[in-house]
Amino acid sequence: GAVVSQHPSRVICKSGTSVKIECRSLDFQATTMFWYRQFPKQSLMLMATSNEGSKATYEQGVEKDKFLINHASLTLSTLTVTSAHPEDSSFYICSASNPGQYGYTFGSGTRLTVV
Amino acid sequence: GIQVEQSPPDLILQEGANSTLRCNFSDSVNNLQWFHQNPWGQLINLFYIPSGTKQNGRLSATTVATERYSLLYISSSQTTDSGVYFCAVRAAGNKLTFGGGTRVLVKP
């Protein structure tokens, strides 16, 4: 149980375009999901907390207009990287807490390359 | 915010060796997890262990909450144990803070 599905796993886009990443909780409802960013050989940095039915809470230094988060249902949160630039290239990972279990479950991540 | 430090940053092991990874944190926590990140980036939850000791096969973990540290033990290491091991904690609120990770390479 407590599976989080993330798509796509890999995406290459042209500079200036937007990319949407989906994060779904498959067998549980997630009122809160989290989005992380990971640069090569570094740790995970929390970008924002996605709250179902309300605005996301962004960490300091994260541009909310560039990284749009929508959590319209209890099983789906999306992260849209708008007007992507090469410096947005990174590994993006979502997670959700597990009701009835303990701790957090993570999606498989999305490797974004902006060319 | 809470600080999480992991040591060592890198570890090279011969297959079959045992090792201990350490995670220190700067404040009281109500959630501590150990993860293994495989070469494809997937984070695998190893332990939820805010206190006490747990074992799962060749892996075990101990958290001494009063002294603000946790240890992950790998016994009889295998090449498939290679990857990055992260400790992550939650203090107040619901946000997980990750340590810097320990990069483990197990050589055959």
Backbone of each chain as ProteinMPNN parsed JSONL, in Angstrom:
{"seq_chain_A": "GAVVSQHPSRVICKSGTSVKIECRSLDFQATTMFWYRQFPKQSLMLMATSNEGSKATYEQGVEKDKFLINHASLTLSTLTVTSAHPEDSSFYICSASNPGQYGYTFGSGTRLTVV", "coords_chain_A": {"N_chain_A": [[0.805, -1.201, 0.0], [0.159, 2.422, -0.022], [1.259, 3.846, -2.322], [2.952, 6.094, -4.4], [2.676, 7.622, -7.438], [4.532, 8.997, -10.068], [4.753, 11.074, -12.88], [5.973, 12.619, -15.933], [8.739, 10.237, -16.089], [11.0, 11.053, -17.263], [11.847, 14.014, -18.987], [12.46, 16.083, -21.735], [12.774, 19.367, -22.675], [12.316, 22.359, -24.624], [13.967, 25.464, -24.138], [12.09, 28.019, -22.633], [9.609, 26.884, -22.877], [6.825, 25.24, -21.164], [6.498, 22.764, -18.603], [4.706, 20.052, -17.298], [4.42, 18.17, -14.361], [3.184, 15.257, -12.895], [1.826, 13.996, -9.851], [0.584, 11.319, -8.202], [-1.378, 9.83, -5.669], [-1.926, 6.51, -5.26], [-3.39, 4.596, -3.812], [-4.416, 5.78, -1.623], [-5.679, 8.688, 0.057], [-4.364, 11.899, -0.197], [-4.071, 14.698, 1.529], [-2.076, 16.46, 1.719], [0.782, 17.058, -0.148], [4.213, 16.963, -1.143], [6.818, 18.736, -2.779], [10.022, 18.232, -4.059], [13.361, 19.152, -4.961], [16.276, 18.026, -6.561], [19.628, 18.392, -7.079], [22.437, 17.166, -9.021], [24.306, 14.818, -7.183], [23.637, 15.933, -4.783], [21.598, 16.691, -1.885], [18.048, 16.305, -1.143], [15.953, 19.064, -1.589], [13.353, 20.788, -0.145], [10.783, 22.208, -1.999], [8.118, 23.107, -2.011], [4.979, 22.885, -0.271], [2.125, 21.166, -1.004], [-1.248, 21.733, -0.811], [-4.383, 20.259, -0.642], [-7.023, 21.741, -2.3], [-6.326, 24.308, -1.619], [-3.972, 27.089, -1.651], [-0.543, 26.479, -2.495], [2.256, 26.178, -0.274], [5.213, 27.805, -0.367], [8.75, 27.3, -0.117], [11.337, 29.396, 1.199], [12.9, 31.414, -1.209], [12.057, 30.001, -3.428], [10.542, 30.421, -6.505], [7.285, 31.171, -6.857], [5.806, 31.82, -9.095], [7.143, 30.669, -11.13], [7.248, 27.966, -10.549], [4.509, 26.385, -10.597], [1.997, 25.089, -8.591], [-0.596, 22.774, -8.321], [-3.244, 21.376, -6.572], [-5.718, 19.808, -6.962], [-7.319, 17.672, -6.31], [-7.81, 14.944, -3.966], [-6.007, 13.052, -4.647], [-4.185, 13.888, -6.503], [-1.511, 15.939, -7.369], [0.022, 18.58, -9.115], [2.983, 19.835, -10.641], [4.057, 22.553, -12.362], [6.532, 23.655, -14.394], [7.229, 26.706, -15.46], [8.015, 28.576, -18.409], [10.593, 27.392, -18.876], [14.103, 27.186, -18.204], [17.563, 26.399, -18.909], [18.816, 26.262, -16.368], [16.828, 25.287, -14.783], [16.9, 22.646, -15.09], [16.861, 19.556, -13.547], [16.307, 17.095, -10.94], [13.158, 16.215, -9.976], [11.081, 15.462, -7.269], [8.21, 14.042, -5.78], [6.23, 13.712, -2.776], [4.179, 12.082, -0.28], [2.397, 11.921, 2.801], [1.565, 8.98, 4.649], [-1.522, 7.866, 5.36], [-2.593, 5.969, 8.086], [-0.269, 4.62, 8.102], [3.187, 5.114, 8.831], [5.38, 7.863, 8.409], [6.683, 8.982, 5.222], [5.948, 8.593, 1.749], [7.579, 8.336, -1.373], [7.476, 9.526, -4.76], [8.735, 8.286, -7.927], [10.271, 10.139, -9.14], [11.185, 12.799, -11.465], [13.156, 13.453, -14.164], [14.212, 16.363, -15.392], [15.257, 17.965, -18.279], [16.329, 20.852, -19.726], [16.738, 22.267, -22.803]], "CA_chain_A": [[0.0, 0.0, 0.0], [0.803, 3.726, 0.035], [2.087, 4.037, -3.508], [2.888, 7.404, -5.046], [3.083, 7.498, -8.839], [4.962, 10.286, -10.608], [4.964, 11.044, -14.33], [6.778, 11.567, -16.553], [9.987, 9.933, -15.395], [12.018, 11.86, -17.92], [11.322, 14.936, -19.982], [13.381, 17.058, -22.327], [11.968, 20.419, -23.287], [13.069, 23.504, -25.135], [13.975, 26.649, -23.293], [10.942, 28.895, -22.844], [8.352, 26.136, -22.817], [6.392, 24.827, -19.823], [6.445, 21.316, -18.407], [3.871, 19.664, -16.157], [4.76, 16.893, -13.719], [2.051, 14.798, -12.091], [2.09, 13.143, -8.697], [-0.688, 10.714, -7.793], [-1.43, 8.807, -4.629], [-2.712, 5.494, -5.954], [-4.265, 3.789, -2.969], [-4.786, 6.52, -0.431], [-5.937, 10.103, -0.202], [-3.295, 12.733, 0.337], [-4.452, 16.103, 1.612], [-0.844, 17.235, 1.604], [1.901, 16.472, -0.878], [5.416, 17.783, -1.072], [7.665, 18.726, -3.974], [11.44, 18.409, -3.786], [14.268, 19.285, -6.09], [17.572, 17.45, -6.227], [20.69, 18.578, -8.055], [23.342, 16.01, -9.022], [25.161, 14.549, -6.039], [23.211, 16.726, -3.634], [20.453, 16.171, -1.154], [16.741, 16.8, -1.565], [15.56, 20.342, -1.009], [11.917, 21.001, -0.242], [10.397, 23.398, -2.754], [6.802, 23.595, -1.628], [3.987, 21.97, 0.28], [0.91, 21.261, -1.803], [-2.408, 21.483, 0.032], [-5.591, 20.02, -1.437], [-8.061, 22.753, -2.239], [-5.839, 25.64, -1.247], [-2.705, 27.457, -2.279], [0.664, 25.815, -2.012], [3.169, 26.945, 0.571], [6.539, 27.709, -0.982], [9.907, 27.557, 0.722], [12.03, 30.645, 0.901], [13.773, 31.376, -2.376], [11.425, 29.297, -4.544], [9.666, 31.347, -7.217], [5.972, 30.543, -7.012], [5.293, 32.044, -10.444], [7.857, 29.764, -12.03], [6.881, 26.604, -10.178], [3.094, 26.426, -10.256], [1.534, 23.842, -7.991], [-2.04, 22.64, -8.227], [-3.626, 20.149, -5.836], [-7.167, 19.954, -7.134], [-8.056, 16.535, -5.75], [-7.106, 14.29, -2.866], [-5.06, 12.057, -5.148], [-3.352, 14.418, -7.578], [-0.86, 17.237, -7.303], [0.849, 18.811, -10.299], [3.999, 20.888, -10.613], [4.329, 23.057, -13.71], [7.696, 24.533, -14.516], [6.857, 27.625, -16.534], [9.107, 29.254, -19.105], [11.77, 26.673, -18.367], [15.442, 27.561, -18.661], [18.514, 25.322, -18.602], [19.112, 26.159, -14.936], [15.749, 24.544, -14.132], [17.174, 21.215, -15.253], [17.062, 18.982, -12.215], [15.487, 15.926, -10.609], [12.046, 16.669, -9.146], [10.469, 14.313, -6.602], [7.075, 14.379, -4.931], [5.983, 12.754, -1.704], [2.953, 12.257, 0.489], [2.385, 11.158, 4.047], [0.754, 7.783, 4.519], [-2.516, 7.68, 6.419], [-2.631, 4.589, 8.549], [1.099, 4.142, 8.24], [4.018, 6.177, 9.38], [6.392, 8.359, 7.5], [6.352, 9.549, 3.926], [6.258, 7.787, 0.565], [8.056, 9.194, -2.451], [7.356, 9.125, -6.161], [9.982, 7.8, -8.536], [11.047, 11.281, -9.612], [11.16, 13.246, -12.86], [14.404, 14.117, -14.558], [13.914, 17.41, -16.371], [16.385, 18.568, -18.988], [15.898, 21.979, -20.556], [17.797, 22.507, -23.8]], "C_chain_A": [[0.843, 1.257, 0.0], [1.786, 3.925, -1.111], [1.852, 5.43, -4.071], [3.464, 7.255, -6.453], [3.41, 8.882, -9.393], [5.272, 10.134, -12.092], [5.157, 12.448, -14.888], [8.043, 11.299, -15.752], [11.14, 10.748, -15.976], [11.345, 12.803, -18.893], [12.433, 15.876, -20.434], [12.52, 18.115, -23.0], [12.872, 21.559, -23.757], [12.944, 24.682, -24.169], [12.797, 27.546, -23.647], [9.603, 28.2, -22.796], [8.039, 25.765, -21.371], [6.259, 23.311, -19.77], [5.605, 21.023, -17.169], [4.271, 18.282, -15.668], [3.605, 16.513, -12.801], [2.499, 13.875, -10.967], [0.753, 12.624, -8.179], [-0.482, 9.752, -6.63], [-2.404, 7.738, -5.122], [-3.722, 4.778, -5.063], [-4.59, 4.465, -1.648], [-5.037, 7.967, -0.829], [-4.884, 10.936, 0.512], [-3.73, 14.192, 0.354], [-3.238, 17.008, 1.446], [0.192, 16.429, 0.831], [3.047, 17.466, -0.874], [6.21, 17.639, -2.367], [9.094, 19.08, -3.595], [12.196, 18.557, -5.098], [15.617, 18.74, -5.646], [18.538, 17.696, -7.374], [21.66, 17.395, -7.953], [24.245, 15.976, -7.8], [24.853, 15.454, -4.849], [21.983, 16.098, -2.986], [19.158, 16.727, -1.729], [16.423, 18.096, -0.837], [14.063, 20.53, -1.22], [11.643, 22.302, -0.987], [9.095, 23.981, -2.205], [5.961, 22.472, -1.058], [2.682, 22.23, -0.448], [-0.284, 20.84, -0.956], [-3.657, 21.356, -0.829], [-6.602, 21.138, -1.212], [-7.608, 24.134, -1.816], [-4.481, 25.898, -1.88], [-1.547, 26.696, -1.667], [1.474, 26.77, -1.138], [4.577, 26.741, 0.048], [7.634, 27.988, 0.043], [10.591, 28.851, 0.279], [12.958, 30.463, -0.289], [13.193, 30.645, -3.567], [10.411, 30.229, -5.199], [8.314, 30.682, -7.495], [5.386, 30.76, -8.401], [5.986, 31.161, -11.468], [7.434, 28.314, -11.786], [5.44, 26.604, -9.67], [2.644, 25.068, -9.74], [0.029, 23.878, -7.877], [-2.368, 21.325, -7.555], [-5.144, 20.112, -5.804], [-7.963, 18.794, -6.564], [-7.202, 15.882, -4.669], [-6.081, 13.267, -3.341], [-4.101, 12.607, -6.197], [-2.819, 15.803, -7.249], [0.002, 17.379, -8.552], [1.802, 19.969, -10.051], [4.257, 21.287, -12.051], [5.511, 24.002, -13.647], [7.431, 25.437, -15.714], [8.082, 28.321, -17.107], [10.455, 28.674, -18.659], [13.063, 27.179, -19.005], [16.413, 26.446, -18.277], [18.817, 25.177, -17.116], [17.991, 25.489, -14.14], [15.931, 23.035, -14.283], [17.542, 20.627, -13.904], [16.226, 17.714, -12.096], [14.428, 16.393, -9.627], [11.337, 15.435, -8.579], [9.301, 14.789, -5.743], [6.938, 13.339, -3.822], [4.661, 13.064, -1.031], [3.083, 11.469, 1.776], [1.355, 10.05, 3.926], [-0.259, 7.69, 5.655], [-2.552, 6.218, 6.824], [-1.262, 3.951, 8.641], [1.908, 5.273, 8.868], [5.003, 6.627, 8.326], [5.807, 8.812, 6.174], [6.759, 8.582, 2.817], [6.58, 8.734, -0.579], [7.731, 8.613, -3.819], [8.721, 8.75, -6.703], [10.802, 8.922, -9.152], [10.905, 11.552, -11.095], [12.463, 13.964, -13.151], [14.101, 15.086, -15.687], [15.216, 17.95, -16.951], [15.835, 19.65, -19.903], [17.041, 22.32, -21.501], [17.562, 23.824, -24.549]], "O_chain_A": [[2.072, 1.196, 0.02], [2.979, 4.142, -0.9], [0.716, 5.886, -4.202], [4.6, 6.815, -6.627], [2.645, 9.827, -9.203], [5.956, 9.2, -12.509], [4.56, 13.391, -14.369], [8.377, 12.054, -14.839], [12.107, 11.082, -15.291], [10.375, 12.43, -19.553], [13.221, 16.383, -19.636], [11.641, 17.794, -23.8], [14.022, 21.688, -23.337], [11.935, 24.848, -23.483], [12.536, 27.804, -24.822], [8.566, 28.855, -22.687], [8.862, 25.946, -20.474], [5.947, 22.665, -20.771], [5.769, 21.659, -16.128], [4.439, 17.35, -16.454], [3.111, 17.335, -12.03], [3.428, 13.082, -11.12], [-0.105, 13.405, -7.767], [0.465, 8.966, -6.613], [-3.574, 8.03, -5.372], [-4.797, 4.396, -5.526], [-4.987, 3.815, -0.681], [-4.655, 8.407, -1.913], [-4.562, 10.699, 1.676], [-3.756, 14.848, -0.688], [-3.364, 18.177, 1.079], [0.438, 15.261, 1.13], [2.859, 18.658, -0.63], [6.264, 16.566, -2.967], [9.353, 20.073, -2.914], [11.741, 18.153, -6.168], [16.049, 18.957, -4.514], [18.301, 17.264, -8.502], [21.705, 16.708, -6.933], [24.863, 16.975, -7.434], [25.718, 15.705, -4.011], [21.421, 15.117, -3.474], [19.168, 17.514, -2.676], [16.602, 18.205, 0.376], [13.571, 20.442, -2.344], [12.19, 23.354, -0.657], [8.986, 25.183, -1.967], [6.19, 21.29, -1.316], [2.196, 23.36, -0.505], [-0.325, 19.721, -0.445], [-3.954, 22.23, -1.643], [-6.981, 21.438, -0.08], [-8.43, 25.039, -1.671], [-3.918, 25.036, -2.556], [-1.565, 26.323, -0.494], [1.382, 27.991, -1.257], [5.077, 25.616, 0.026], [7.465, 28.804, 0.949], [10.436, 29.315, -0.85], [13.705, 29.488, -0.37], [13.796, 30.669, -4.64], [9.528, 30.764, -4.529], [8.229, 29.74, -8.283], [4.554, 29.969, -8.846], [5.458, 30.938, -12.557], [7.285, 27.538, -12.73], [5.183, 26.796, -8.481], [2.88, 24.036, -10.368], [-0.558, 24.854, -7.411], [-1.833, 20.279, -7.924], [-5.771, 20.349, -4.771], [-9.169, 18.921, -6.354], [-6.033, 16.221, -4.484], [-5.366, 12.681, -2.529], [-3.282, 11.858, -6.729], [-3.571, 16.712, -6.898], [0.635, 16.42, -8.992], [1.482, 20.936, -9.359], [4.635, 20.451, -12.871], [5.491, 25.012, -12.943], [7.412, 24.974, -16.854], [9.047, 28.613, -16.4], [11.32, 29.379, -18.14], [13.1, 27.545, -20.18], [16.105, 25.635, -17.403], [19.054, 24.062, -16.65], [18.171, 25.159, -12.968], [15.204, 22.248, -13.676], [18.421, 21.135, -13.207], [15.533, 17.317, -13.033], [14.757, 16.91, -8.559], [11.033, 14.49, -9.306], [9.394, 15.812, -5.063], [7.465, 12.231, -3.922], [4.099, 14.148, -1.185], [3.797, 10.468, 1.833], [0.383, 10.175, 3.181], [0.124, 7.456, 6.802], [-2.542, 5.332, 5.969], [-1.113, 2.862, 9.196], [1.357, 6.254, 9.367], [5.405, 5.852, 7.458], [4.599, 8.997, 6.033], [7.753, 7.863, 2.918], [5.954, 9.781, -0.741], [7.712, 7.399, -4.017], [9.735, 8.883, -6.018], [11.909, 8.687, -9.636], [10.555, 10.669, -11.879], [12.827, 14.936, -12.489], [13.774, 14.677, -16.801], [16.137, 18.334, -16.23], [14.98, 19.389, -20.749], [18.156, 22.62, -21.073], [18.351, 24.186, -25.422]]}, "seq_chain_B": "GIQVEQSPPDLILQEGANSTLRCNFSDSVNNLQWFHQNPWGQLINLFYIPSGTKQNGRLSATTVATERYSLLYISSSQTTDSGVYFCAVRAAGNKLTFGGGTRVLVKP", "coords_chain_B": {"N_chain_B": [[15.861, 26.635, 11.22], [15.677, 23.029, 11.648], [18.731, 21.197, 11.739], [20.389, 18.698, 9.898], [22.806, 16.299, 9.879], [24.86, 14.051, 8.17], [27.092, 11.291, 8.354], [29.659, 8.958, 7.308], [30.367, 11.151, 4.474], [31.008, 9.745, 2.185], [31.464, 6.299, 1.38], [33.281, 3.429, 0.914], [33.036, 0.058, 0.399], [34.052, -3.341, 0.782], [32.534, -6.131, -0.659], [30.545, -7.96, 1.568], [31.415, -6.785, 3.87], [30.767, -5.008, 6.97], [29.021, -2.023, 8.036], [28.511, 1.259, 9.468], [26.313, 3.936, 9.427], [25.797, 7.342, 10.204], [23.519, 9.712, 11.636], [23.014, 12.877, 12.672], [21.008, 15.19, 14.443], [19.64, 18.447, 15.08], [17.587, 19.159, 16.805], [14.675, 18.241, 18.75], [12.739, 15.573, 17.408], [9.822, 14.275, 15.701], [9.576, 12.435, 13.816], [11.548, 10.228, 12.035], [13.248, 9.046, 9.313], [14.942, 6.596, 7.361], [16.279, 6.397, 4.155], [16.974, 4.743, 1.05], [18.457, 5.715, -1.859], [18.242, 4.661, -5.054], [20.241, 3.945, -8.06], [18.604, 4.958, -10.074], [17.24, 6.974, -8.973], [15.044, 6.55, -7.369], [13.555, 6.77, -4.207], [13.752, 4.649, -1.575], [11.977, 3.625, 1.167], [13.478, 2.762, 4.107], [13.44, 2.577, 6.949], [11.137, 3.694, 9.385], [11.767, 5.423, 12.118], [11.572, 7.001, 14.765], [12.425, 6.581, 17.324], [14.178, 4.114, 19.288], [14.962, 0.723, 18.213], [15.171, -1.052, 15.164], [14.955, -3.827, 12.916], [15.589, -5.135, 9.693], [16.103, -7.66, 7.839], [19.328, -7.61, 6.559], [19.747, -5.084, 7.36], [19.685, -2.687, 9.97], [18.479, -0.3, 12.365], [19.001, 2.302, 14.706], [17.697, 4.717, 16.854], [18.512, 7.248, 19.032], [16.774, 9.286, 20.608], [16.958, 11.159, 22.672], [19.582, 11.878, 22.617], [19.829, 12.81, 20.134], [20.549, 11.454, 17.698], [20.868, 9.044, 15.05], [21.514, 5.747, 13.902], [22.419, 3.747, 11.156], [22.817, 0.451, 10.324], [24.59, -1.643, 8.192], [24.897, -4.906, 7.364], [27.0, -7.558, 6.203], [27.468, -6.573, 3.516], [26.241, -6.082, 0.171], [26.621, -5.778, -3.401], [24.343, -4.644, -4.397], [23.587, -2.953, -2.414], [24.714, -0.563, -2.892], [24.547, 2.97, -3.461], [22.831, 5.962, -2.439], [22.358, 6.868, 0.878], [19.92, 8.341, 2.799], [19.051, 10.258, 5.623], [16.15, 11.534, 7.107], [14.268, 13.978, 8.791], [11.501, 15.066, 10.817], [10.535, 17.874, 12.495], [8.833, 20.305, 14.12], [5.611, 20.987, 12.659], [4.91, 19.687, 9.345], [6.982, 19.11, 7.612], [9.604, 17.377, 6.01], [13.055, 17.246, 6.638], [16.041, 16.772, 5.002], [19.15, 15.055, 5.461], [22.566, 15.384, 4.269], [23.263, 13.05, 3.058], [24.804, 9.786, 2.592], [27.061, 8.444, 0.463], [27.319, 5.327, -0.794], [29.436, 2.785, -1.922], [29.661, -0.44, -2.874], [32.009, -2.79, -3.454], [32.637, -5.599, -5.59]], "CA_chain_B": [[15.249, 25.322, 11.146], [16.462, 21.905, 12.139], [19.89, 20.818, 10.935], [20.593, 17.246, 9.846], [24.134, 16.009, 9.346], [25.137, 12.631, 8.011], [28.492, 10.936, 8.178], [30.539, 9.774, 6.48], [29.746, 11.526, 3.198], [31.28, 8.686, 1.206], [31.885, 5.048, 2.01], [33.58, 2.355, -0.034], [33.064, -1.195, 1.139], [34.228, -4.592, 0.065], [31.364, -6.981, -0.466], [30.617, -8.785, 2.762], [31.799, -5.988, 5.038], [29.723, -4.334, 7.744], [29.269, -0.585, 8.151], [27.575, 2.062, 10.26], [26.088, 5.295, 8.962], [25.315, 8.131, 11.322], [22.694, 10.888, 11.353], [22.845, 13.762, 13.836], [20.037, 16.259, 14.21], [19.887, 19.544, 16.03], [16.441, 19.463, 17.66], [13.791, 17.1, 18.958], [11.996, 15.213, 16.195], [8.727, 13.337, 15.889], [9.609, 11.506, 12.687], [12.863, 10.053, 11.45], [13.23, 7.97, 8.337], [16.118, 6.304, 6.56], [15.942, 6.053, 2.775], [18.028, 4.371, 0.108], [18.168, 6.187, -3.206], [18.92, 3.776, -6.007], [20.85, 4.693, -9.177], [17.577, 5.575, -10.924], [16.683, 8.099, -8.241], [13.926, 6.185, -6.514], [13.805, 6.724, -2.768], [13.135, 3.499, -0.946], [11.882, 3.806, 2.611], [14.081, 1.639, 4.827], [12.942, 2.539, 8.312], [10.537, 4.8, 10.114], [12.342, 5.098, 13.419], [11.808, 8.188, 15.595], [13.137, 6.157, 18.526], [14.295, 2.676, 19.418], [15.751, -0.084, 17.29], [14.422, -1.916, 14.259], [15.787, -4.618, 12.011], [14.937, -5.663, 8.505], [17.117, -8.417, 7.106], [20.71, -7.244, 6.877], [19.77, -3.692, 7.802], [19.039, -2.343, 11.233], [18.622, 1.113, 12.688], [18.77, 2.694, 16.097], [17.61, 6.157, 17.097], [18.548, 7.684, 20.421], [16.166, 10.604, 20.442], [17.422, 12.08, 23.719], [20.912, 12.348, 22.25], [19.675, 13.407, 18.809], [21.255, 10.806, 16.617], [20.381, 7.753, 14.593], [22.528, 4.952, 13.227], [21.959, 2.712, 10.229], [23.81, -0.604, 10.197], [24.5, -2.541, 7.05], [25.752, -6.071, 7.608], [27.266, -8.425, 5.041], [27.053, -5.727, 2.394], [26.182, -6.616, -1.187], [26.762, -4.714, -4.41], [23.041, -3.985, -4.543], [23.448, -1.948, -1.352], [25.288, 0.697, -3.368], [23.585, 4.042, -3.649], [22.929, 7.025, -1.436], [21.484, 6.682, 2.036], [19.506, 9.607, 3.389], [18.283, 10.365, 6.853], [15.256, 12.687, 7.019], [13.574, 14.165, 10.059], [10.446, 16.066, 10.92], [10.425, 18.481, 13.822], [7.494, 20.887, 14.162], [4.99, 21.04, 11.34], [4.873, 18.424, 8.611], [8.015, 19.086, 6.584], [10.787, 16.543, 6.212], [14.345, 17.852, 6.303], [16.988, 15.712, 4.665], [20.577, 15.219, 5.62], [23.303, 15.464, 3.022], [23.398, 11.726, 2.461], [26.053, 9.024, 2.567], [27.16, 7.736, -0.817], [27.933, 4.027, -0.515], [29.814, 1.95, -3.059], [30.083, -1.771, -2.451], [32.779, -3.408, -4.539], [32.588, -7.072, -5.553]], "C_chain_B": [[16.194, 24.242, 11.621], [17.6, 21.579, 11.171], [20.073, 19.304, 11.032], [21.936, 16.985, 9.173], [24.362, 14.507, 9.294], [26.63, 12.414, 7.824], [28.636, 9.425, 8.052], [29.836, 10.192, 5.197], [29.911, 10.46, 2.12], [31.812, 7.455, 1.919], [32.105, 4.008, 0.918], [33.772, 1.078, 0.767], [33.405, -2.352, 0.214], [32.993, -5.433, 0.351], [31.565, -7.89, 0.741], [30.959, -8.02, 4.032], [30.564, -5.409, 5.726], [30.037, -2.842, 7.826], [28.184, 0.072, 8.983], [27.511, 3.464, 9.69], [25.433, 6.071, 10.093], [24.53, 9.352, 10.833], [22.529, 11.654, 12.66], [21.841, 14.852, 13.486], [20.029, 17.218, 15.39], [18.744, 19.828, 16.992], [15.614, 18.189, 17.851], [12.968, 16.848, 17.7], [10.86, 14.262, 16.539], [8.63, 12.344, 14.736], [11.046, 11.434, 12.212], [12.78, 8.859, 10.514], [14.611, 7.824, 7.702], [15.64, 5.852, 5.179], [17.197, 5.591, 2.043], [17.606, 4.898, -1.257], [18.956, 5.349, -4.195], [19.47, 4.581, -7.192], [19.844, 5.367, -10.099], [16.859, 6.718, -10.204], [15.543, 7.761, -7.307], [14.349, 6.138, -5.055], [13.022, 5.561, -2.174], [13.142, 3.714, 0.562], [12.448, 2.57, 3.303], [13.475, 1.485, 6.214], [12.226, 3.84, 8.656], [10.925, 4.56, 11.564], [12.612, 6.355, 14.229], [12.481, 7.859, 16.927], [13.254, 4.639, 18.491], [15.129, 2.023, 18.335], [14.825, -0.947, 16.444], [15.397, -2.672, 13.375], [14.957, -5.109, 10.854], [16.011, -6.361, 7.677], [18.509, -8.023, 7.538], [20.833, -5.804, 7.355], [19.127, -3.572, 9.174], [19.308, -0.872, 11.508], [18.302, 1.326, 14.146], [18.712, 4.199, 16.168], [17.601, 6.403, 18.598], [18.081, 9.13, 20.43], [16.7, 11.612, 21.455], [18.801, 12.638, 23.395], [20.966, 12.822, 20.8], [20.588, 12.779, 17.765], [20.579, 9.492, 16.264], [21.503, 7.066, 13.832], [21.853, 3.932, 12.323], [23.097, 1.718, 10.057], [23.536, -1.438, 8.954], [25.438, -3.709, 7.335], [25.871, -6.893, 6.331], [26.873, -7.722, 3.741], [27.144, -6.453, 1.054], [26.257, -5.458, -2.179], [25.45, -3.96, -4.612], [22.757, -2.974, -3.442], [24.025, -0.604, -1.787], [24.183, 1.724, -3.631], [23.802, 5.096, -2.583], [21.901, 6.767, -0.344], [21.205, 8.046, 2.663], [18.767, 9.372, 4.7], [17.41, 11.61, 6.69], [14.452, 12.772, 8.299], [12.456, 15.185, 9.917], [10.422, 16.576, 12.358], [8.998, 19.024, 13.95], [6.921, 20.938, 12.756], [5.027, 19.69, 10.651], [5.943, 18.308, 7.543], [9.158, 18.174, 6.987], [12.025, 17.328, 5.807], [15.352, 16.732, 6.121], [18.407, 16.078, 5.068], [21.255, 15.197, 4.259], [23.536, 14.125, 2.341], [24.764, 11.108, 2.658], [26.052, 8.212, 1.285], [27.96, 6.464, -0.587], [28.22, 3.29, -1.824], [30.322, 0.634, -2.506], [30.749, -2.457, -3.638], [32.735, -4.923, -4.436], [33.942, -7.665, -5.193]], "O_chain_B": [[17.351, 24.5, 11.953], [17.45, 21.673, 9.953], [19.93, 18.711, 12.102], [22.167, 17.402, 8.037], [24.09, 13.789, 10.256], [27.331, 13.23, 7.225], [27.836, 8.679, 8.618], [28.794, 9.628, 4.865], [29.053, 10.301, 1.251], [32.516, 7.552, 2.924], [31.219, 3.745, 0.105], [34.575, 1.031, 1.699], [33.087, -2.339, -0.975], [32.476, -5.44, 1.469], [32.618, -8.505, 0.908], [30.812, -8.54, 5.138], [29.48, -5.334, 5.149], [31.195, -2.444, 7.697], [27.098, -0.475, 9.177], [28.542, 4.108, 9.493], [24.62, 5.532, 10.843], [24.821, 9.935, 9.789], [21.973, 11.138, 13.63], [21.831, 15.368, 12.369], [20.359, 16.861, 16.521], [18.894, 20.644, 17.901], [15.844, 17.183, 17.179], [12.554, 17.784, 17.015], [10.919, 13.538, 17.532], [7.719, 11.518, 14.687], [11.69, 12.464, 12.01], [12.296, 7.792, 10.892], [15.343, 8.799, 7.532], [14.725, 5.038, 5.054], [18.316, 5.988, 2.367], [16.528, 4.568, -1.752], [20.187, 5.331, -4.172], [19.19, 5.774, -7.308], [20.216, 6.276, -10.842], [15.971, 7.353, -10.772], [15.116, 8.61, -6.524], [15.369, 5.543, -4.71], [11.796, 5.503, -2.261], [14.192, 3.954, 1.158], [11.951, 1.461, 3.105], [13.05, 0.397, 6.601], [12.652, 4.929, 8.272], [10.463, 3.598, 12.177], [13.769, 6.748, 14.372], [13.037, 8.74, 17.583], [12.528, 3.963, 17.762], [15.899, 2.681, 17.635], [13.836, -1.495, 16.931], [16.513, -2.22, 13.12], [13.784, -5.454, 11.002], [16.735, -5.724, 6.912], [18.847, -8.086, 8.72], [21.923, -5.361, 7.717], [18.159, -4.263, 9.493], [20.236, -0.278, 10.959], [17.466, 0.644, 14.738], [19.569, 4.888, 15.614], [16.79, 5.839, 19.333], [18.87, 10.063, 20.281], [16.874, 12.787, 21.131], [19.156, 13.731, 23.837], [22.029, 13.191, 20.301], [21.303, 13.475, 17.044], [19.833, 8.913, 17.053], [22.334, 7.718, 13.199], [20.842, 3.331, 12.687], [24.209, 2.096, 9.688], [22.412, -1.874, 8.703], [26.639, -3.514, 7.525], [24.965, -6.918, 5.497], [26.05, -8.22, 2.973], [28.0, -7.311, 0.841], [25.989, -4.308, -1.832], [25.452, -2.778, -4.958], [21.788, -2.219, -3.528], [23.831, 0.397, -1.097], [23.052, 1.381, -3.975], [24.832, 5.115, -1.909], [20.733, 6.487, -0.615], [22.119, 8.796, 3.007], [17.984, 8.434, 4.853], [17.88, 12.631, 6.189], [14.005, 11.755, 8.829], [12.465, 16.038, 9.029], [10.302, 15.801, 13.307], [8.045, 18.247, 13.89], [7.666, 20.932, 11.776], [5.162, 18.659, 11.31], [5.818, 17.476, 6.645], [9.621, 18.185, 8.128], [12.045, 17.99, 4.77], [15.496, 15.859, 6.976], [18.811, 17.24, 5.023], [20.605, 15.016, 3.23], [23.957, 14.072, 1.185], [25.756, 11.807, 2.863], [25.16, 7.397, 1.05], [29.137, 6.517, -0.228], [27.365, 3.189, -2.704], [31.299, 0.6, -1.758], [30.132, -2.673, -4.681], [32.788, -5.478, -3.339], [34.081, -8.885, -5.117]]}, "name": "protein", "num_of_chains": 2, "seq": "GAVVSQHPSRVICKSGTSVKIECRSLDFQATTMFWYRQFPKQSLMLMATSNEGSKATYEQGVEKDKFLINHASLTLSTLTVTSAHPEDSSFYICSASNPGQYGYTFGSGTRLTVVGIQVEQSPPDLILQEGANSTLRCNFSDSVNNLQWFHQNPWGQLINLFYIPSGTKQNGRLSATTVATERYSLLYISSSQTTDSGVYFCAVRAAGNKLTFGGGTRVLVKP"}
